Amino acid sequence: MQADAPQADPRRSQSGATIQSTNPDDAIRAVVVRLSRPHASGGKVIERAAILTEGAHSAAIVQWITDHAGQPERPAPLAGRGVHGSWLDDRRSVQRDTPLRYVLPAGALT
Protein backbone atom coordinates (compact mmCIF):
# COMPACT_ATOMS: atom_id res chain seq x y z
CA MET A 1 0.00 0.00 0.00
CA GLN A 2 1.42 3.39 -1.02
CA ALA A 3 1.60 6.30 1.36
CA ASP A 4 -0.32 9.40 0.35
CA ALA A 5 1.76 12.34 -0.84
CA PRO A 6 2.20 15.00 1.84
CA GLN A 7 -0.29 17.84 1.54
CA ALA A 8 1.00 21.40 1.24
CA ASP A 9 0.44 23.57 4.29
CA PRO A 10 -1.72 26.52 3.13
CA ARG A 11 0.01 28.78 5.66
CA ARG A 12 3.43 28.09 4.12
CA SER A 13 4.59 30.14 1.14
CA GLN A 14 6.65 28.69 -1.68
CA SER A 15 9.77 30.18 -0.11
CA GLY A 16 9.12 28.13 3.01
CA ALA A 17 8.05 30.97 5.28
CA THR A 18 4.95 30.40 7.36
CA ILE A 19 2.20 33.01 7.43
CA GLN A 20 0.38 32.67 10.72
CA SER A 21 -3.35 33.13 10.75
CA THR A 22 -3.61 34.64 14.27
CA ASN A 23 -3.12 38.20 13.00
CA PRO A 24 -2.87 38.31 9.21
CA ASP A 25 -1.71 41.96 9.19
CA ASP A 26 1.31 41.18 11.40
CA ALA A 27 2.10 38.04 9.42
CA ILE A 28 2.08 39.88 6.10
CA ARG A 29 4.11 42.71 7.62
CA ALA A 30 6.75 40.17 8.66
CA VAL A 31 6.92 38.87 5.07
CA VAL A 32 7.20 42.43 3.73
CA VAL A 33 10.04 43.17 6.17
CA ARG A 34 11.82 39.99 5.07
CA LEU A 35 11.46 40.79 1.36
CA SER A 36 12.27 44.51 1.53
CA ARG A 37 15.58 46.26 1.13
CA PRO A 38 16.64 49.91 1.51
CA HIS A 39 15.59 52.40 -1.16
CA ALA A 40 17.37 55.64 -2.11
CA SER A 41 14.35 57.63 -0.85
CA GLY A 42 14.96 56.41 2.69
CA GLY A 43 12.08 53.97 2.56
CA LYS A 44 12.02 50.33 1.51
CA VAL A 45 11.66 48.67 -1.87
CA ILE A 46 10.36 45.20 -2.71
CA GLU A 47 10.86 43.58 -6.09
CA ARG A 48 7.70 42.22 -7.71
CA ALA A 49 9.54 38.97 -8.44
CA ALA A 50 10.21 38.49 -4.71
CA ILE A 51 6.52 39.04 -3.96
CA LEU A 52 5.51 36.49 -6.59
CA THR A 53 7.71 33.84 -4.95
CA GLU A 54 5.33 33.92 -2.01
CA GLY A 55 2.79 32.11 -4.18
CA ALA A 56 -0.86 32.36 -3.17
CA HIS A 57 -0.07 35.10 -0.65
CA SER A 58 1.32 37.50 -3.27
CA ALA A 59 -1.99 39.33 -3.85
CA ALA A 60 -2.44 39.90 -0.10
CA ILE A 61 1.14 41.20 0.13
CA VAL A 62 0.59 43.71 -2.69
CA GLN A 63 -2.68 44.80 -1.05
CA TRP A 64 -0.88 45.27 2.30
CA ILE A 65 1.80 47.37 0.61
CA THR A 66 -0.71 49.66 -1.11
CA ASP A 67 -2.78 49.93 2.11
CA HIS A 68 0.36 51.18 3.90
CA ALA A 69 1.19 54.00 1.44
CA GLY A 70 3.37 51.84 -0.81
CA GLN A 71 3.52 52.88 -4.44
CA PRO A 72 4.19 50.77 -7.52
CA GLU A 73 7.36 51.90 -9.26
CA ARG A 74 6.91 52.05 -13.01
CA PRO A 75 9.80 51.60 -15.42
CA ALA A 76 11.10 54.73 -17.11
CA PRO A 77 9.46 55.47 -20.45
CA LEU A 78 11.33 54.33 -23.51
CA ALA A 79 13.26 56.95 -25.43
CA GLY A 80 12.08 57.87 -28.92
CA ARG A 81 12.62 55.08 -31.39
CA GLY A 82 13.53 57.24 -34.39
CA VAL A 83 12.21 57.33 -37.92
CA HIS A 84 11.47 53.62 -38.10
CA GLY A 85 9.99 53.33 -34.62
CA SER A 86 6.50 52.67 -35.91
CA TRP A 87 7.75 49.46 -37.53
CA LEU A 88 8.70 47.98 -34.20
CA ASP A 89 6.27 45.79 -32.32
CA ASP A 90 4.67 47.83 -29.53
CA ARG A 91 3.99 44.87 -27.22
CA ARG A 92 6.57 46.25 -24.81
CA SER A 93 4.13 49.00 -23.80
CA VAL A 94 1.85 46.36 -22.25
CA GLN A 95 4.72 44.97 -20.21
CA ARG A 96 5.64 48.46 -18.97
CA ASP A 97 2.26 48.75 -17.24
CA THR A 98 3.25 46.07 -14.72
CA PRO A 99 5.29 47.52 -11.84
CA LEU A 100 8.74 46.03 -11.40
CA ARG A 101 8.83 46.87 -7.71
CA TYR A 102 6.95 48.59 -4.91
CA VAL A 103 8.33 51.44 -2.79
CA LEU A 104 7.24 51.98 0.81
CA PRO A 105 7.86 55.37 2.44
CA ALA A 106 10.29 55.78 5.29
CA GLY A 107 8.77 54.60 8.56
CA ALA A 108 6.09 52.41 6.98
CA LEU A 109 7.58 49.26 8.50
CA THR A 110 8.40 50.62 11.95
Backbone torsions as a table, in degrees:
resi	resn	phi	psi	omega
1	MET	NA	131.1	-177.2
2	GLN	-86.5	145.6	176.6
3	ALA	-78.9	143.6	177.3
4	ASP	-67.0	148.1	177.1
5	ALA	-66.7	143.2	179.6
6	PRO	-64.0	139.2	179.7
7	GLN	-83.6	143.9	178.2
8	ALA	-72.5	138.4	176.8
9	ASP	-78.0	118.8	-177.2
10	PRO	-64.6	-16.6	178.3
11	ARG	-87.1	-4.5	-176.9
12	ARG	-104.7	128.2	179.4
13	SER	-79.8	172.2	180.0
14	GLN	-64.5	-26.2	178.8
15	SER	-78.7	-6.9	177.2
16	GLY	100.9	-8.8	-179.8
17	ALA	-76.4	144.3	179.5
18	THR	-97.6	133.1	174.6
19	ILE	-104.3	111.8	-177.4
20	GLN	-74.8	147.4	-178.3
21	SER	-95.4	0.0	-178.4
22	THR	-64.9	-45.8	175.5
23	ASN	-140.1	95.3	-174.8
24	PRO	-57.1	-35.0	-179.1
25	ASP	-63.2	-44.9	178.8
26	ASP	-66.6	-37.1	-179.3
27	ALA	-66.9	-43.0	179.0
28	ILE	-69.1	-37.9	176.7
29	ARG	-58.9	-41.4	178.8
30	ALA	-62.5	-38.6	177.2
31	VAL	-66.7	-42.6	179.4
32	VAL	-62.0	-42.6	177.9
33	VAL	-61.2	-42.3	-179.1
34	ARG	-65.9	-36.8	-176.5
35	LEU	-84.6	-19.8	-172.6
36	SER	-81.2	159.9	174.0
37	ARG	-142.8	164.2	-177.1
38	PRO	-62.8	145.9	177.0
39	HIS	-116.2	154.2	-178.8
40	ALA	-59.9	-24.6	-179.6
41	SER	-74.3	-10.5	-175.8
42	GLY	100.6	-10.4	177.8
43	GLY	-92.6	-149.3	-179.7
44	LYS	-125.6	153.8	177.9
45	VAL	-129.5	143.7	178.9
46	ILE	-131.3	124.5	178.2
47	GLU	-69.7	140.8	178.2
48	ARG	-60.4	-37.1	179.5
49	ALA	-61.5	-39.0	178.4
50	ALA	-65.7	-38.3	178.1
51	ILE	-64.6	-42.6	-178.5
52	LEU	-64.6	-25.2	177.9
53	THR	-68.7	-13.5	178.3
54	GLU	-79.9	-0.3	173.6
55	GLY	67.6	-128.9	-174.1
56	ALA	-62.0	-19.5	-178.3
57	HIS	-85.9	-5.1	-173.3
58	SER	-61.5	-39.7	179.5
59	ALA	-64.4	-40.0	178.4
60	ALA	-66.8	-34.6	179.1
61	ILE	-67.3	-46.0	177.9
62	VAL	-61.9	-41.3	177.6
63	GLN	-61.9	-42.3	178.6
64	TRP	-61.2	-43.8	-179.1
65	ILE	-61.4	-47.8	-178.8
66	THR	-69.1	-31.5	176.4
67	ASP	-68.1	-21.0	-178.0
68	HIS	-110.6	38.4	173.9
69	ALA	69.7	14.9	175.4
70	GLY	-74.2	146.0	-178.4
71	GLN	-122.9	138.2	173.9
72	PRO	-69.9	137.2	178.6
73	GLU	-98.8	119.1	-178.8
74	ARG	-89.6	147.1	175.1
75	PRO	-64.3	154.9	177.9
76	ALA	-65.0	146.0	178.6
77	PRO	-64.3	150.0	178.6
78	LEU	-70.3	145.6	176.1
79	ALA	-70.1	163.7	178.2
80	GLY	-53.6	145.5	-175.2
81	ARG	-102.4	12.5	173.8
82	GLY	80.0	-167.5	-174.6
83	VAL	-61.0	-38.0	-175.1
84	HIS	-98.2	16.4	-178.2
85	GLY	-60.9	-31.6	-179.1
86	SER	-69.2	-17.5	178.7
87	TRP	-77.2	-22.9	-176.5
88	LEU	-74.4	149.0	177.7
89	ASP	-69.1	131.0	-176.4
90	ASP	-95.3	22.4	179.0
91	ARG	-65.2	-23.1	-179.5
92	ARG	-62.3	-26.8	-179.9
93	SER	-64.9	-31.5	177.2
94	VAL	-67.3	-42.3	-179.5
95	GLN	-67.2	-29.5	-179.4
96	ARG	-70.4	-16.0	179.5
97	ASP	-76.5	-16.3	178.8
98	THR	-88.4	123.8	-179.6
99	PRO	-65.7	142.0	177.3
100	LEU	-83.5	-27.7	179.5
101	ARG	-158.0	168.6	-179.1
102	TYR	-121.2	136.6	-178.5
103	VAL	-112.6	125.3	175.1
104	LEU	-100.2	140.4	178.9
105	PRO	-69.0	160.9	178.2
106	ALA	-57.7	135.7	178.2
107	GLY	87.7	-4.0	-177.9
108	ALA	-69.1	-24.0	-177.9
109	LEU	-106.0	8.8	-179.3
110	THR	-99.9	NA	NA
